[in-house]
Amino acid sequence: MHIVLSTYRSSLEDALVDRGQNVLAIVPTAILEQRTTQAGARYQVRSVKSWDDSGQLARIAGDLRAQSVASVDTTDEQCLRAAALLRSMLHVDGQSRIQALRATDKAVMKDALNRAGLPIARHQRIAAVADAAPAARDLGWPLVIKPRRGFGTLGTSVISSHAELGKLLSTGAFNGLNIPNGLQASGMHLAMDAIPGGLLVEEFIDASAEYHVEVLRWRGEEVYAIPGRYPAPLLGTDTFGAVLLPPGTEHDELIALARAAADALDLETGFAHVEVLRARDDSLLIGEIGLRPGGSQVPRLLELQHGIDVPAVAADLATGQRPSVTLASSPGTIAWAAAVTPRGRITAMTPAEDILTLPGVIAATSDLTLGQLAGGALGSVALGTHVYARGATAELAERNAVAALRAWHITVAPR
């Protein structure tokens, strides 16, 4: 049996079942009914109220000890620690608890990167949002405050001054997030001071660009290391996406830094998603590293550009096989762009068919339907429309994707 911990995607479960494997999915209790219906008779589904509920995880492990468990896997960052705990209880090989902690606790992660001599932003642990003010005496304003176990920029804020911090505290800006039910098992819906794992405050890096590098290793051997660039630094933008970078100077220095970050977290087998900032003085700093595939539509971008099937690769890892990856060469460069839909009920939307006629566009998909209630901005998690475009260069591909995205008009009636 393969145990898969997952929140909002069933791609790994589906890939394993398609190979004839016996699968048990563990999902948040809030979406148990939905995921059970989705699974049908293909695989079993159990649930936990919180990914940090060690007692409930221990009960599940106790129920499974009499069965032959081949692997415990996840591709979701918020599930990494729970998956590692289950592995230790069931004596199954894979990512260890200390590796999972380093990959999900930003303070522990940055300690590991710092010990390896890698460039990172100055930072401090804090117990409460109000503690950011004394931390600013060392770090300066503006500063960034975030949950140590956060993901998708949820709960992350850039605060410009002591006065702004006071205003945000007085207006209840840190009293909790309205997030989808399936994400509440992470604790990210709680008030900032109550989120499990505590908080981190760090100096704000005025970045001219932000990058990501997708890494896959198998028993110490690098299968691929593929760098990309976001359309804009993630903090403060309303346009998300990525373009994969062709070989060159920038390409090589990003890969070198990502390899060093993966080494710092002792990655031998599995995925890494490394985020890198370029400061205004042209220096590079590691923002974060996650030991999981890139999120949102990054797997789709890898498939379009290089023919990489990320769920199939994850299934290879789960079944103990060397990932079968041959990097295809697609003409030109492909970029992905996505936008957050304003809050409200959707009353009008440009058809995806119209977007497909625009220059360079090769695919256009939407998570939205007319009449649906859109939740508005939610970090890089809640996105509405996605465009994929090709160009002769990375810059042209990105320009085509962003231009097509801007042409995708959505009208909402305020809630």
HELIX and SHEET records of a PDB file:
HELIX    1   1 SER A   11  ASP A   18  1                                   8    
HELIX    2   2 THR A   29  ILE A   31  5                                   3    
HELIX    3   3 LEU A   32  ALA A   39  1                                   8    
HELIX    4   4 SER A   54  LEU A   64  1                                  11    
HELIX    5   5 GLU A   77  CYS A   79  5                                   3    
HELIX    6   6 LEU A   80  LEU A   90  1                                  11    
HELIX    7   7 ARG A   97  THR A  104  1                                   8    
HELIX    8   8 LYS A  106  ARG A  115  1                                  10    
HELIX    9   9 VAL A  129  ASP A  131  5                                   3    
HELIX   10  10 ALA A  132  LEU A  139  1                                   8    
HELIX   11  11 HIS A  162  SER A  170  1                                   9    
HELIX   12  12 ASN A  181  SER A  186  5                                   6    
HELIX   13  13 MET A  192  ALA A  194  5                                   3    
HELIX   14  14 THR A  249  ALA A  264  1                                  16    
HELIX   15  15 VAL A  298  HIS A  306  1                                   9    
HELIX   16  16 VAL A  310  ALA A  318  1                                   9    
HELIX   17  17 ALA A  352  ILE A  355  1                                   4    
HELIX   18  18 ALA A  394  ARG A  406  1                                  13    
SHEET    1   A 4 GLN A  44  VAL A  48  0                                        
SHEET    2   A 4 VAL A  23  PRO A  28  1                                        
SHEET    3   A 4 HIS A   2  LEU A   5  1                                        
SHEET    4   A 4 SER A  71  ASP A  73  1                                        
SHEET    1   B 4 HIS A 123  ILE A 126  0                                        
SHEET    2   B 4 LEU A 199  GLU A 203 -1                                        
SHEET    3   B 4 LEU A 143  PRO A 147 -1                                        
SHEET    4   B 4 SER A 157  ILE A 159 -1                                        
SHEET    1   C 8 LEU A 284  GLY A 290  0                                        
SHEET    2   C 8 GLY A 270  ALA A 279 -1                                        
SHEET    3   C 8 ALA A 207  TRP A 218 -1                                        
SHEET    4   C 8 GLU A 221  ARG A 229 -1                                        
SHEET    5   C 8 THR A 239  LEU A 244 -1                                        
SHEET    6   C 8 THR A 333  ALA A 339 -1                                        
SHEET    7   C 8 THR A 385  GLY A 391 -1                                        
SHEET    8   C 8 VAL A 361  SER A 366 -1                                        
SHEET    1   D 3 LEU A 373  ALA A 374  0                                        
SHEET    2   D 3 GLY A 344  MET A 349 -1                                        
SHEET    3   D 3 ILE A 410  ALA A 413 -1                                        
END                                                                             
